[in-house]
């Protein structure tokens, strides 16, 4: 939920995709996978759902600052 609300605050599209990915990953981890695959799913969702949009936002701010 946090990433989804943050996407509207910052008006930054990768946060929306990250939020959707977090929801899909949580549903998969909870309903489909066993324990070992759940840990891998949570790690992948964290990487692509939080860190990737945050890094893209960092690059955008850095580009606006230098440009």
C-alpha positions in Angstrom: 0.0 0.0 0.0 2.8 2.4 0.9 4.4 2.3 -2.6 1.0 2.7 -4.2 0.2 5.9 -2.3 3.7 7.2 -2.7 3.3 6.8 -6.5 0.5 9.4 -6.5 2.4 11.7 -4.1 5.5 11.8 -6.4 3.5 11.3 -9.6 6.2 8.8 -10.7 5.1 5.9 -12.9 7.7 3.3 -11.8 6.2 3.5 -8.2 2.9 2.4 -9.6 4.4 -0.6 -11.4 6.4 -1.4 -8.2 3.3 -1.4 -6.1 1.5 -3.7 -8.5 4.5 -6.0 -8.5 4.5 -6.0 -4.7 0.8 -7.1 -4.6 1.3 -9.8 -7.2 4.4 -11.1 -5.5 2.7 -11.2 -2.1 -0.2 -13.1 -3.5 2.1 -15.6 -5.2 4.2 -16.0 -2.1 1.2 -16.5 0.1 -0.9 -18.8 -2.0 1.3 -20.6 -4.5 4.9 -21.2 -3.3 6.4 -23.3 -0.5 8.7 -21.8 2.1 11.9 -21.8 0.0 10.4 -20.3 -3.0 8.5 -17.7 -0.9 11.8 -16.3 0.3 13.1 -16.0 -3.2 9.9 -14.4 -4.3 10.0 -11.8 -1.5 13.6 -11.0 -2.3 12.9 -10.5 -6.0 9.8 -8.4 -5.3 11.8 -6.3 -2.9 14.5 -5.7 -5.5 12.2 -4.9 -8.3 9.3 -3.3 -6.4 11.2 -1.0 -4.0 14.8 -0.6 -5.1 14.4 -0.3 -8.8 11.8 2.5 -8.7 13.8 4.3 -6.0 16.9 4.1 -8.1 15.1 5.4 -11.2 13.7 8.3 -9.1 17.3 9.0 -7.9 18.5 9.1 -11.5 15.6 11.4 -12.5 16.3 13.8 -9.7 20.1 13.8 -10.4 19.4 14.5 -14.1 17.1 17.4 -13.3 19.6 18.8 -10.9 22.5 18.6 -13.4 20.4 19.6 -16.4 
